[in-house]
Amino acid sequence: MPYVIPLRPDDPRRVGRYRLTGRIAGEPADPDSTGSFLSRLPDGAAVAITLLGPTSAPDAASRDRFAAEARAARRVAPFCTARILDGGFDGDQPYLVSEFIEGPSLTEVVRDDGPVEGPVLAALGIGAAAGLASIHQAGLVHGDFSPDDLVLGADGPRVVHFSITPPYGRATPSADLLGWAQTIMFAASGGGARPVDPASLPAPLGTVVPACLSADPISRPQARALVSALLGQEDPAAGLLAEGTRRARAAGRGAVRDRPRTAPEEPAPSRSRRVAWIAGCAACVAAIAVAATLIVTNRSGQHDPARPASPARASTAAHTASASPSSTPTIPAALVGTWSGTVRQTNPTLSVTVQIQLTAGTSTGTVDYQQLGCSGRLLLVSASGGTYTLDQGITKGRQRCDNGVVVLTRQANSGLLFKFQRADAPSPSGILAKTR
């Protein structure tokens, strides 16, 4: 668990509008962070201020992206998560503000107390799923969920270290669900100390954990559907995530003792007791600073005008509305079939024929960028009115095309507006016509 020590002589006393009261110690050095500090809000709540260093946003474009993604991250609902409260710049130095969560990580709980069982394991699963659902609902992903990223605070488990960027590359909602299942297995098995068959876990974990462990990402449930299955009810009066948070409190660790103000002698605090999302968001912001790429990326990092660059994935309102609050959305009848058309982008200029095929009664489809020689799968993740948001995962030609977010919008002329989301430049788009 992190502990707080007095400020050093060379530490800042104020960052932006926040007055610093101590340095957060007991964490491994992070090359992208120049330090984490404790501050207090006017209501007395403790917050963590993470200084990320000027290289995390070296130019104007990177600064704009950082500010935009930090604003998007503030939309994450406060259900079983350590909220991102603010972000900005102090001179040239970017910083992020999060809730300060005290409590052991699941890694430490299992190390100290052994396997987690019974009602506590059930509450743990509900809390972790509710936290991931809150993050996904805001159009973001955790990106690397593990037992280190679940802190058992006084009021229940909290998901920490989540990314401030939308889904990108291998960081997908389905990957988060795989991490959730692996985390539950870690807890149930005592960190691997005893063998546990996922199907032997008490219901409903015995059903949903194997589903989330599936090797096929498309077959894993959405986080909201997972919470609903764990709660055993589709539409709780208090709201799905609020009810999940209430039920998860059974896994809380009770009142957290005051932490020492100076470093303990032995042993050194472990990596797993970290302030909410500090390490994750620091690494994530470093990634934001890298030049963005669009539908196609050049692996060498050099810009090839014949290939479009892939976006820093955009958070859009379409991500926040599911077709059903408790079930995976399916392709509507009006979209079923094969669609084809020309999609154009600027900077660099490129026109490419895109063909998509959407399957009836499922949430899946395929996409083919014909002139580029790359193709992949589509997964419907949300629907709002006539707008549909799909996750694109490239399976062929990964050296030329990248994963991303595709938004389809029905047009009055029966066409389909195809748009590949791009945060820092106009999104490539075009009208697709139904061919069969």
Secondary structure, DSSP 8 states (H G I E B T S, - for coil): --EEE---TTS-SEETTEEEEEEEESS---TT-SEEEEEE-TT--EEEEEE--GGGS-SHHHHHHHHHHHHHHTTS-SSSB--EEEEEEETTEEEEEEE---S-BHHHHHHHH----HHHHHHHHHHHHHHHHHHHHTT---SS--GGGEEEETTEEEE-S--SS--BTTB-HHHHHHHHHHHHHHHHTTTTTS---GGGSSTTHHHHHHHHT-SSGGGS--HHHHHHHHHT-SS-TT-HHHHHHHHHGGG---S-----SS--SSS---TTS-STTHHHHHHHHHHHHS--EEES--TTS---TTS-EE------GGGG--SSTTS-----GGG-EEEEEEEEETTTTEEEEEEEEE-TTSSEEEEEEGGGTEEEEEEEEEEETTEEEEEEEEEE-TTT---EEEEEEE-TTS-EEEEE--SSS---EEEEEE--
